[in-house]
Amino acid sequence: MKISSKSLNTGFWAPWLAVNNQHAIYHQWEQLEASGCIDNFRILAGEKSGFREGWFFADSDAHKWLDAAARVYALDPAPRLKSLMDEYIRLLGLCQCADGYLYTYNQILFPNQRWINLQIEHELYCHGHLIEAGVAHHQATGERALLDIAVKAADRIVADFAGKGPTKTPGHQEIEIALLKLYKVTGQQPYLNMAHQFLDQRGKTKGFARHIIGQFMDSGKREKYVDEKKEQYKQAHPGDEIGRVPPANAVKSPRGAMLRWYLGALNGQYFQQHLPLTKQTVPVGHAVRFAYLQTAAAMYARITGAADWVPALKESWQRMVERRMFITGGIGSLPHMEGFGRDYELDPETAYAETCAALGSIFWNWEMAQLTGEAHYSDLLEWQLYNAALVGMGQNGKCYLYNNPLAVRNGIQRRTWYEIPCCPSNLSRTWASLMGYILSADEDTITIHQYINSRHEVKEEKSGQITEISIETALPGEGVVTIRVNGAVGRKLRLRIPSWAQEARVVVNGEITRRISAPPREALAPQESEWITLHHDPQNGEIIELTFDLPVRLLCADPHMRDHKNKAALARGPIVYCLESIDYPEVDIFKTTLDPGSITIEENSEFPGNLPLIKAQSTDEQPLTFIPYHAWGNRGPSQMTVWVNVSKK
């Protein structure tokens, strides 16, 4: 089955996609240039003098931009973007070793060393993003220059790692996803086998603490050597600009967070190296690494039909949703570790909830939805898309949030770039791929996962018959979805009833065919989402209309959460709302108490998508304005809170 999808350039997502294509992708390139990341490749290629800038994994930021740029180009083939991609691909070709290796940190600073400190220094992670970029560029342009670079890199990895033991697994998962994508494009079995080996050998290193201590010590020596070389370069070249990388993102850390990071590293949990994958049923460690690991395992299971890891994938998802995920869908409670805390350790102010972790969870949810056919994965994907992920990009496409707490008193605000700029291009490649998350099809059924304005062609490859599906909606602002079916159908249509919809109605060609009613839900519950299947084959020209109610809901904090008694978060449809102090500087948003009987809806045109504002009053009759959580921080420095005190009268 072949599916081609495109946006209708209307509705909630249209302005976000336009900003991504026309502004964000170019801003990110400019920042990579300004911070010296692209110059690292020019230095390696011998086209420029200077000292290498950034972390040892800085290559991945440029590769991920190229991945995003290729996906954007597939939607909007602008000559300027093509020129930037071609220039970077030219540099990559000059920098890649004849045998496929490409990692500027070692090639410039340690030319005789490779695959050093795999748990820490991200060589395989960088190669993974290079390979993903190669796949995306080939799919977007049909050209092979970058794909050939990716294949050479993958062949080098297979040659160096195939058949090696568990100590030769990456510390930051990503290469597994890349190899699986490359396998799907090339059909080369060694890539599939290599991905399986990396996944299957996790958690099997004996004496991991001793192993990781040795890597930390060696990596520290290498960093000291680099610092000394940098100082020597500064003294020898006083006129050169060194240290162009911007500061790190601001965080608020709970007591003992750094100690817990060390302990998590020693016992392997930080790297998901503590247990074999079949036994990893509790989300632990670095949240992005966890999400990429789960994504790769689900991808492998879907490609091969192997079921060994599926029970653990399902159980870890359930544990995450019920005990280790914020109401926004964000994951990762602890700074320093950038990862999961204990069950119900969900402090809104120290929440890390990295943007990349939300995106990784979206990737995982999509794979699980395809693998299992269960609706709750698509439901959580929607929730995280509108809240935990969308908050990461400012509405102009040129300012970002790295970590996404649910309460901010000071210090955290949107910035144009970061010391570790992994999130901006990850957002851009996700927005550029958004149409691919809407619909799936098999021999019997067309399934609509997300209600986003779009048009799709489902082509039966044997017969050549095409079914056209168009989706038009003002969701999440308004609750009506219109689906039009044209062409040769021959399949049932399956539609998702979101967990946030208390009342839903299905109308086919003007006749009500289904009414769905559920009790009010006072908690985030993607498990309550369900599919409905139209038990007739849709006919050519058929129109299906879904109507969802969109009341304001008070989502109560779990009683296990500390200091959250009588607190709630406001949501409407899939959108979580928050209070931002810029709207009323005289009100203490952390102490005010909401009168739930005062809640009303007010139209709004200030934020993209024209989502309504929620208006209310406090118990002392102060006016309160709740804005979408993803929109906070776009009007300058401000305090913010998702959780509010609620009167119980």
C-alpha positions as CSV (number, residue, x, y, z in Angstrom):
1,M,0.0,0.0,0.0
2,K,1.4,3.4,-1.0
3,I,0.2,6.5,0.7
4,S,0.9,10.1,-0.4
5,S,-0.3,12.9,1.8
6,K,-0.2,16.7,1.7
7,S,-1.5,19.6,3.8
8,L,-4.5,21.6,2.7
9,N,-2.8,24.8,3.9
10,T,-5.7,25.7,6.1
11,G,-6.6,25.1,9.7
12,F,-4.6,25.1,12.9
13,W,-1.4,23.6,11.6
14,A,-1.1,25.7,8.4
15,P,0.7,28.7,10.0
16,W,3.0,26.4,11.9
17,L,4.0,24.6,8.8
18,A,4.5,27.9,6.9
19,V,6.7,29.3,9.7
20,N,8.7,26.1,9.7
21,N,9.3,26.1,5.9
22,Q,9.9,29.8,5.5
23,H,11.6,30.9,8.7
24,A,12.6,28.2,11.2
25,I,14.7,26.1,8.8
26,Y,16.8,29.1,7.7
27,H,17.2,30.5,11.2
28,Q,18.6,27.2,12.3
29,W,21.2,27.1,9.5
30,E,22.2,30.7,10.4
31,Q,22.7,29.7,14.0
32,L,24.7,26.6,13.1
33,E,26.9,28.9,11.1
34,A,27.1,31.5,13.9
35,S,28.0,29.0,16.5
36,G,30.8,27.4,14.4
37,C,29.2,24.0,13.9
38,I,29.4,24.2,10.1
39,D,32.9,25.6,10.2
40,N,34.0,22.4,12.0
41,F,33.5,20.6,8.6
42,R,35.2,23.4,6.7
43,I,38.2,23.1,9.1
44,L,38.3,19.3,8.6
45,A,38.0,19.7,4.8
46,G,41.0,22.1,4.8
47,E,38.9,25.1,3.6
48,K,39.2,27.2,6.7
49,S,41.6,27.6,9.7
50,G,40.3,27.6,13.2
51,F,39.6,25.5,16.3
52,R,36.7,23.1,16.5
53,E,33.7,24.4,18.3
54,G,31.0,22.8,20.4
55,W,30.5,19.5,22.2
56,F,31.9,16.2,20.9
57,F,28.4,15.5,19.4
58,A,28.0,18.8,17.6
59,D,28.0,17.1,14.2
60,S,24.6,15.6,15.0
61,D,23.0,19.1,15.2
62,A,24.1,19.8,11.6
63,H,23.1,16.4,10.4
64,K,19.7,16.7,12.0
65,W,19.3,20.1,10.3
66,L,20.0,18.4,7.0
67,D,17.4,15.8,7.7
68,A,14.9,18.5,8.6
69,A,15.8,20.5,5.5
70,A,15.3,17.6,3.2
71,R,11.8,17.0,4.6
72,V,11.0,20.7,4.3
73,Y,12.3,20.7,0.7
74,A,9.9,17.8,-0.1
75,L,7.0,20.1,0.8
76,D,8.4,23.4,-0.4
77,P,11.3,22.9,-3.0
78,A,12.9,26.4,-2.5
79,P,16.1,26.9,-4.5
80,R,17.7,28.6,-1.5
81,L,17.2,25.6,0.7
82,K,18.5,23.3,-2.1
83,S,21.6,25.4,-2.3
84,L,22.3,25.2,1.4
85,M,21.8,21.4,1.4
86,D,24.1,21.0,-1.6
87,E,26.8,23.0,0.1
88,Y,26.7,21.0,3.3
89,I,26.6,17.7,1.4
90,R,29.6,18.8,-0.5
91,L,31.4,19.4,2.8
92,L,30.4,16.0,4.1
93,G,31.8,14.3,1.0
94,L,35.1,16.1,1.5
95,C,35.2,15.2,5.2
96,Q,34.2,11.5,5.1
97,C,37.1,9.1,5.3
98,A,37.5,6.7,2.4
99,D,36.2,3.9,4.6
100,G,33.1,5.7,5.6
101,Y,33.9,7.1,9.1
102,L,32.8,10.7,9.7
103,Y,33.1,12.4,13.1
104,T,34.8,15.7,13.3
105,Y,35.7,15.5,17.0
106,N,38.1,12.6,16.5
107,Q,39.1,13.5,12.9
108,I,40.3,17.0,13.9
109,L,41.4,16.4,17.5
110,F,42.2,12.7,17.8
111,P,42.9,11.5,14.2
112,N,44.2,8.1,15.3
113,Q,41.3,7.2,17.5
114,R,37.9,5.8,16.7
115,W,34.9,4.4,18.6
116,I,36.3,5.7,21.9
117,N,34.0,5.9,25.0
118,L,30.8,4.7,23.2
119,Q,28.6,5.3,26.2
120,I,29.6,8.9,26.4
121,E,30.9,10.5,23.3
122,H,28.1,9.8,20.8
123,E,30.0,8.7,17.7
124,L,27.3,6.2,16.8
125,Y,24.6,8.8,17.6
126,C,26.2,11.3,15.2
127,H,26.5,8.6,12.5
128,G,22.9,7.8,13.0
129,H,21.7,11.3,12.3
130,L,23.9,11.3,9.2
131,I,22.3,8.2,8.0
132,E,18.8,9.5,8.7
133,A,19.6,12.6,6.8
134,G,20.8,10.5,3.8
135,V,17.5,8.6,3.8
136,A,15.4,11.7,4.1
137,H,17.3,13.5,1.3
138,H,17.1,10.6,-1.1
139,Q,13.3,10.4,-0.5
140,A,12.9,14.1,-1.0
141,T,15.1,14.6,-4.1
142,G,15.7,11.2,-5.6
143,E,19.4,12.0,-5.6
144,R,22.0,9.6,-4.3
145,A,25.0,11.8,-3.2
146,L,24.0,11.9,0.5
147,L,22.5,8.4,0.5
148,D,25.8,7.1,-0.7
149,I,27.6,8.9,2.1
150,A,25.1,7.3,4.5
151,V,25.6,3.9,3.1
152,K,29.4,4.2,3.4
153,A,29.0,5.2,7.0
154,A,26.6,2.3,7.7
155,D,28.9,-0.2,6.1
156,R,31.7,1.1,8.3
157,I,29.6,0.5,11.4
158,V,28.6,-3.0,10.3
159,A,32.3,-3.9,9.5
160,D,33.5,-2.6,12.9
161,F,30.7,-3.8,15.2
162,A,28.9,-6.8,13.8
163,G,29.4,-9.8,16.1
164,K,31.0,-7.7,18.9
165,G,29.9,-8.0,22.5
166,P,27.6,-5.8,24.6
167,T,30.3,-3.3,25.5
168,K,30.0,-2.1,21.9
169,T,26.5,-0.7,22.2
170,P,25.9,3.1,22.0
171,G,25.3,5.2,25.1
172,H,22.8,7.4,23.2
173,Q,20.4,5.4,21.2
174,E,19.7,6.7,17.7
175,I,21.8,4.6,15.3
176,E,19.2,1.8,15.7
177,I,16.5,3.9,14.2
178,A,18.8,5.1,11.4
179,L,19.9,1.6,10.4
180,L,16.3,0.4,10.3
181,K,15.3,3.3,8.1
182,L,18.3,2.5,5.8
183,Y,17.3,-1.1,5.7
184,K,13.8,-0.2,4.5
185,V,15.2,1.9,1.7
186,T,18.0,-0.4,0.6
187,G,16.8,-3.9,1.7
188,Q,20.3,-4.7,2.9
189,Q,20.0,-7.4,5.6
190,P,23.3,-6.4,7.4
191,Y,21.7,-3.1,8.5
192,L,18.7,-4.9,10.0
193,N,21.0,-7.3,11.8
194,M,23.2,-4.6,13.1
195,A,20.1,-2.7,14.6
196,H,19.0,-5.9,16.2
197,Q,22.4,-6.5,17.8
198,F,22.6,-3.1,19.3
199,L,19.1,-3.5,20.7
200,D,19.4,-7.1,21.9
201,Q,22.8,-6.5,23.7
202,R,21.6,-3.7,25.9
203,G,21.8,-4.5,29.6
204,K,24.2,-7.4,29.1
205,T,27.5,-5.8,30.0
206,K,28.9,-7.4,33.1
207,G,30.5,-5.1,35.6
208,F,28.9,-2.0,33.9
209,A,29.9,0.3,36.7
210,R,33.6,-0.5,36.3
211,H,33.2,-0.1,32.5
212,I,31.5,3.3,32.7
213,I,33.9,4.7,35.2
214,G,36.8,3.8,32.8
215,Q,35.0,5.6,30.0
216,F,34.3,8.7,32.2
217,M,37.9,8.9,33.2
218,D,39.2,8.5,29.6
219,S,36.6,11.0,28.3
220,G,37.7,13.5,31.0
221,K,41.3,13.1,29.9
222,R,40.4,13.8,26.3
223,E,38.3,16.9,27.3
224,K,41.3,18.2,29.3
225,Y,43.5,17.7,26.2
226,V,41.1,19.6,24.1
227,D,40.9,22.5,26.5
228,E,44.7,22.7,26.6
229,K,44.9,22.7,22.8
230,K,42.2,25.4,22.6
231,E,44.1,27.6,25.0
232,Q,47.3,27.1,23.0
233,Y,45.3,28.0,19.8
234,K,44.0,31.2,21.4
235,Q,47.4,32.3,22.4
236,A,48.8,31.6,18.9
237,H,45.8,33.2,17.1
238,P,44.7,36.2,19.3
239,G,42.6,37.6,16.5
240,D,40.5,34.5,15.9
241,E,37.0,34.2,17.4
242,I,36.9,31.2,19.7
243,G,34.0,30.1,21.9
244,R,31.0,31.0,19.7
245,V,28.7,28.4,21.3
246,P,25.9,30.1,23.3
247,P,25.2,29.4,27.0
248,A,23.3,26.3,28.2
249,N,19.6,26.3,28.9
250,A,18.4,27.4,32.3
251,V,17.1,24.8,34.7
252,K,15.9,24.6,38.3
253,S,17.2,21.5,40.0
254,P,15.9,19.7,43.0
255,R,18.2,18.8,45.8
256,G,20.4,15.7,45.1
257,A,19.7,15.7,41.3
258,M,23.4,15.6,40.4
259,L,24.1,12.7,42.8
260,R,21.2,10.8,41.4
261,W,22.6,11.3,37.9
262,Y,25.9,9.8,39.0
263,L,24.2,6.8,40.6
264,G,22.0,6.3,37.5
265,A,25.1,6.3,35.3
266,L,26.9,3.7,37.5
267,N,24.0,1.3,37.7
268,G,23.3,1.6,33.9
269,Q,19.8,3.0,34.3
270,Y,20.8,6.4,32.8
271,F,21.8,4.7,29.6
272,Q,19.1,2.0,29.7
273,Q,21.9,-0.5,30.2
274,H,20.7,-2.0,33.5
275,L,18.6,-4.8,32.1
276,P,18.0,-6.6,28.8
277,L,15.2,-5.0,26.7
278,T,12.7,-7.8,27.4
279,K,12.9,-6.8,31.1
280,Q,12.9,-3.1,30.8
281,T,9.3,-2.5,31.9
282,V,9.9,0.7,33.9
283,P,10.9,4.0,32.2
284,V,14.3,5.1,33.7
285,G,17.2,7.2,32.8
286,H,17.7,9.8,30.1
287,A,14.2,10.4,28.6
288,V,15.3,11.0,25.0
289,R,17.5,7.9,24.9
290,F,14.6,5.9,26.4
291,A,12.2,7.1,23.8
292,Y,14.6,6.4,20.9
293,L,15.3,2.9,22.3
294,Q,11.5,2.2,22.5
295,T,11.0,3.6,19.0
296,A,13.7,1.4,17.5
297,A,12.4,-1.7,19.3
298,A,8.9,-1.1,18.1
299,M,10.2,-0.4,14.5
300,Y,12.1,-3.7,14.5
301,A,9.1,-5.6,15.8
302,R,6.9,-4.1,13.1
303,I,9.4,-4.8,10.3
304,T,10.2,-8.4,11.3
305,G,7.1,-9.5,13.2
306,A,9.3,-10.5,16.1
307,A,7.3,-10.2,19.4
308,D,10.0,-10.7,22.0
309,W,10.1,-7.0,23.1
310,V,6.5,-6.1,22.6
311,P,5.2,-7.0,26.1
312,A,7.9,-4.9,27.7
313,L,7.2,-2.0,25.3
314,K,3.5,-2.1,26.3
315,E,4.2,-2.3,30.0
316,S,6.8,0.5,30.0
317,W,4.3,2.7,28.1
318,Q,1.6,2.1,30.6
319,R,3.9,2.8,33.5
320,M,5.1,6.0,31.9
321,V,1.6,7.3,31.2
322,E,0.2,6.4,34.7
323,R,3.1,7.4,36.9
324,R,6.0,9.1,35.1
325,M,4.5,11.6,32.7
326,F,3.4,15.2,33.2
327,I,-0.2,16.4,32.4
328,T,1.2,18.0,29.3
329,G,2.5,14.7,28.0
330,G,6.1,15.8,28.8
331,I,8.5,13.2,30.0
332,G,11.6,13.5,32.1
333,S,11.4,14.9,35.7
334,L,15.0,15.5,36.6
335,P,17.6,18.0,35.3
336,H,21.2,16.8,35.0
337,M,19.9,13.3,34.3
338,E,17.5,14.9,31.8
339,G,15.3,11.9,32.6
340,F,12.8,10.1,34.6
341,G,12.4,10.3,38.4
342,R,10.5,8.0,40.6
343,D,6.8,7.2,40.3
344,Y,4.7,10.4,40.7
345,E,7.9,12.5,41.0
346,L,6.3,15.2,38.9
347,D,7.3,18.6,40.4
348,P,6.0,21.2,37.8
349,E,8.8,23.7,38.6
350,T,11.8,21.3,38.2
351,A,10.2,19.4,35.4
352,Y,12.7,18.9,32.6
353,A,10.3,17.6,29.9
354,E,12.8,18.1,27.2
355,T,11.3,19.0,23.8
356,C,13.3,16.1,22.1
357,A,11.9,13.7,24.7
358,A,8.3,14.6,23.7
359,L,9.3,14.2,20.0
360,G,10.9,10.8,20.8
361,S,7.7,9.7,22.5
362,I,5.7,10.8,19.5
363,F,7.9,8.6,17.3
364,W,7.4,5.7,19.7
365,N,3.6,6.2,19.8
366,W,3.4,6.1,16.0
367,E,5.3,2.9,15.8
368,M,3.3,1.3,18.6
369,A,0.0,2.4,16.9
370,Q,1.1,0.7,13.7
371,L,2.5,-2.4,15.5
372,T,-0.5,-3.1,17.8
373,G,-3.4,-1.3,16.1
374,E,-4.5,0.1,19.4
375,A,-6.0,3.6,19.6
376,H,-4.4,4.8,22.8
377,Y,-1.0,5.3,21.2
378,S,-2.5,7.6,18.5
379,D,-4.4,9.4,21.3
380,L,-1.2,10.1,23.3
381,L,0.6,11.2,20.1
382,E,-2.1,13.8,19.6
383,W,-1.8,15.1,23.2
384,Q,2.0,15.3,23.1
385,L,1.9,16.9,19.7
386,Y,-0.2,19.9,20.8
387,N,1.3,20.3,24.2
388,A,4.7,18.8,25.1
389,A,6.2,19.2,21.6
390,L,4.5,22.3,20.2
391,V,5.6,24.4,23.2
392,G,9.2,23.9,22.1
393,M,9.0,26.3,19.1
394,G,8.0,29.9,19.3
395,Q,5.4,31.2,17.0
396,N,7.9,33.1,14.8
397,G,10.0,29.9,14.4
398,K,13.1,31.6,15.7
399,C,13.0,31.1,19.4
400,Y,12.8,27.8,21.3
401,L,12.4,26.1,24.7
402,Y,14.8,23.2,25.5
403,N,13.2,22.1,28.7
404,N,9.6,22.7,29.4
405,P,8.6,23.0,33.1
406,L,4.9,23.4,34.0
407,A,5.7,26.2,36.4
408,V,8.2,29.0,35.9
409,R,9.0,31.7,38.4
410,N,12.1,33.1,36.7
411,G,15.1,32.3,34.5
412,I,13.5,30.2,31.8
413,Q,12.4,31.8,28.6
414,R,12.5,31.3,24.9
415,R,15.9,31.7,23.2
416,T,17.2,31.9,19.7
417,W,19.7,29.1,20.2
418,Y,21.3,26.9,22.9
419,E,24.7,25.3,23.8
420,I,23.1,22.0,22.8
421,P,20.7,22.8,20.0
422,C,19.2,19.4,19.5
423,C,15.6,20.4,19.7
424,P,15.0,23.1,17.0
425,S,15.8,20.8,14.0
426,N,14.1,17.9,15.6
427,L,10.9,20.0,15.8
428,S,11.4,21.1,12.2
429,R,11.8,17.6,10.8
430,T,8.7,16.5,12.8
431,W,6.5,19.4,11.5
432,A,7.7,18.7,8.0
433,S,6.7,15.0,8.5
434,L,3.3,15.8,10.1
435,M,1.2,14.6,7.2
436,G,2.7,11.1,7.7
437,Y,1.2,10.7,11.1
438,I,-2.5,11.2,10.0
439,L,-3.5,8.1,8.1
440,S,-2.5,4.5,7.6
441,A,-3.9,1.7,5.5
442,D,-3.8,-2.1,5.0
443,E,-5.6,-4.5,2.7
444,D,-8.9,-4.2,4.6
445,T,-9.0,-0.8,6.4
446,I,-8.0,2.8,6.1
447,T,-7.4,4.2,9.6
448,I,-7.5,7.9,10.4
449,H,-5.3,8.6,13.5
450,Q,-5.3,12.4,13.6
451,Y,-7.8,15.0,12.5
452,I,-5.6,17.6,10.7
453,N,-6.5,19.4,7.4
454,S,-5.0,17.2,4.7
455,R,-5.5,15.2,1.5
456,H,-4.3,11.6,1.0
457,E,-4.1,9.2,-1.8
458,V,-4.1,5.5,-0.9
459,K,-2.9,3.4,-3.9
460,E,-3.3,-0.3,-4.2
461,E,0.0,-1.2,-5.8
462,K,-1.2,-4.4,-7.5
463,S,-4.4,-3.0,-9.0
464,G,-3.3,0.6,-9.2
465,Q,-6.6,1.7,-7.7
466,I,-6.6,5.0,-5.8
467,T,-8.7,6.0,-2.9
468,E,-8.7,9.7,-2.0
469,I,-9.4,10.9,1.5
470,S,-9.7,14.5,2.5
471,I,-10.0,15.8,6.0
472,E,-11.2,19.3,6.8
473,T,-11.5,20.6,10.4
474,A,-11.1,23.6,12.6
475,L,-9.9,21.3,15.5
476,P,-8.7,21.9,18.1
477,G,-10.5,25.2,18.1
478,E,-13.9,23.8,17.0
479,G,-15.2,20.2,17.2
480,V,-16.3,19.4,13.7
481,V,-14.4,17.1,11.3
482,T,-15.5,16.5,7.7
483,I,-14.0,13.5,5.9
484,R,-14.7,13.1,2.1
485,V,-14.0,9.8,0.3
486,N,-13.5,9.5,-3.4
487,G,-12.4,6.9,-5.9
488,A,-12.2,3.1,-5.6
489,V,-12.5,2.3,-1.9
490,G,-13.1,-1.3,-1.1
491,R,-11.9,-0.9,2.5
492,K,-13.6,-0.1,5.7
493,L,-12.9,3.2,7.3
494,R,-11.7,3.3,11.0
495,L,-11.9,6.6,13.0
496,R,-10.5,7.5,16.4
497,I,-12.7,8.7,19.1
498,P,-10.3,10.8,21.3
499,S,-10.1,10.2,25.1
500,W,-10.9,13.8,25.6
501,A,-14.3,13.6,23.8
502,Q,-17.1,13.1,26.3
503,E,-19.7,13.3,23.6
504,A,-19.2,12.4,19.9
505,R,-21.5,12.0,16.9
506,V,-20.9,10.3,13.6
507,V,-23.0,11.4,10.6
508,V,-22.7,9.7,7.2
509,N,-24.2,11.4,4.2
510,G,-26.4,13.5,6.5
511,E,-27.7,10.6,8.6
512,I,-26.6,10.0,12.2
513,T,-25.0,6.5,12.4
514,R,-23.4,6.6,15.8
515,R,-23.6,8.5,19.1
516,I,-20.9,8.0,21.7
517,S,-21.1,9.2,25.3
518,A,-18.6,8.8,28.1
519,P,-18.6,9.9,31.7
520,P,-16.6,13.1,32.5
521,R,-12.9,12.4,32.8
522,E,-10.9,14.3,35.3
523,A,-7.6,12.9,34.3
524,L,-5.5,12.4,31.2
525,A,-6.5,8.9,30.0
526,P,-5.4,8.0,26.5
527,Q,-6.2,4.4,27.4
528,E,-9.9,5.4,27.0
529,S,-9.5,6.3,23.4
530,E,-11.3,3.9,21.0
531,W,-11.7,3.1,17.3
532,I,-15.0,3.0,15.6
533,T,-15.3,1.2,12.2
534,L,-17.8,2.1,9.6
535,H,-19.2,-1.4,8.9
536,H,-19.9,-0.6,5.3
537,D,-17.4,0.1,2.6
538,P,-17.5,3.9,2.1
539,Q,-18.8,4.8,-1.4
540,N,-17.4,7.2,-3.9
541,G,-18.3,10.7,-2.9
542,E,-19.3,9.7,0.7
543,I,-19.1,12.4,3.4
544,I,-18.5,11.5,7.0
545,E,-18.9,14.2,9.7
546,L,-17.7,13.8,13.2
547,T,-18.7,16.2,15.9
548,F,-16.9,16.3,19.3
549,D,-17.9,18.4,22.3
550,L,-15.2,20.7,23.6
551,P,-16.0,21.7,27.1
552,V,-13.4,23.0,29.5
553,R,-12.2,20.2,31.7
554,L,-10.6,20.4,35.1
555,L,-7.9,17.7,35.1
556,C,-7.2,16.8,38.8
557,A,-3.7,16.1,40.0
558,D,-3.1,12.5,41.0
559,P,-3.4,12.2,44.8
560,H,0.1,10.6,44.9
561,M,1.7,13.8,43.7
562,R,3.2,15.9,46.4
563,D,1.8,19.4,47.2
564,H,-1.0,19.1,44.6
565,K,-4.0,18.8,46.8
566,N,-6.9,20.8,45.4
567,K,-5.0,21.7,42.3
568,A,-6.1,21.2,38.7
569,A,-5.0,21.9,35.1
570,L,-7.5,23.2,32.6
571,A,-7.9,21.6,29.2
572,R,-10.2,21.9,26.2
573,G,-10.1,19.2,23.6
574,P,-6.4,18.1,23.3
575,I,-5.1,21.5,24.5
576,V,-3.7,22.1,28.0
577,Y,-3.9,25.7,29.2
578,C,-1.9,27.8,31.6
579,L,-1.7,31.1,33.4
580,E,0.9,33.6,32.3
581,S,1.8,36.5,34.6
582,I,2.2,38.9,31.7
583,D,-1.6,39.1,31.4
584,Y,-2.1,40.4,35.0
585,P,1.1,41.4,36.8
586,E,-0.9,42.2,40.0
587,V,-2.0,38.6,40.5
588,D,0.1,35.9,42.2
589,I,-0.6,33.1,39.8
590,F,0.9,30.5,42.1
591,K,-1.4,31.4,45.0
592,T,-4.6,32.5,43.4
593,T,-7.6,30.2,43.6
594,L,-9.9,29.5,40.6
595,D,-13.6,29.7,40.9
596,P,-14.6,26.9,38.5
597,G,-18.1,28.3,38.2
598,S,-16.8,31.4,36.5
599,I,-15.2,29.7,33.5
600,T,-16.1,31.0,30.0
601,I,-14.6,30.9,26.5
602,E,-13.5,33.9,24.6
603,E,-12.4,34.2,21.0
604,N,-8.7,35.0,20.3
605,S,-6.6,35.9,17.4
606,E,-3.3,36.6,19.2
607,F,-1.9,33.0,18.8
608,P,-1.6,30.8,15.7
609,G,-4.6,28.6,15.1
610,N,-7.0,31.1,16.8
611,L,-7.6,28.9,19.8
612,P,-10.0,30.4,22.2
613,L,-8.9,31.8,25.6
614,I,-10.4,30.5,28.8
615,K,-11.6,33.3,31.0
616,A,-12.4,33.0,34.7
617,Q,-12.3,34.6,38.0
618,S,-10.5,33.8,41.2
619,T,-12.4,33.4,44.4
620,D,-11.5,37.0,45.3
621,E,-12.9,38.1,42.0
622,Q,-9.6,38.8,40.2
623,P,-9.9,38.2,36.4
624,L,-7.9,35.2,35.1
625,T,-7.0,34.5,31.5
626,F,-5.8,31.0,30.6
627,I,-3.8,30.7,27.3
628,P,-2.7,27.5,25.5
629,Y,0.4,26.0,27.3
630,H,2.2,25.8,24.0
631,A,1.8,29.5,23.5
632,W,3.5,30.7,26.7
633,G,6.7,32.7,26.5
634,N,6.0,34.4,23.2
635,R,5.4,37.8,24.6
636,G,8.6,38.3,26.6
637,P,9.8,37.1,30.0
638,S,7.0,35.9,32.2
639,Q,6.0,33.6,35.0
640,M,3.7,30.7,34.2
641,T,1.8,27.8,35.8
642,V,-0.3,24.9,34.5
643,W,-1.5,23.8,37.9
644,V,-3.9,26.1,39.7
645,N,-5.6,26.1,43.1
646,V,-9.3,25.3,42.7
647,S,-12.1,26.2,45.0
648,K,-14.1,23.1,46.2
649,K,-17.2,25.0,47.2
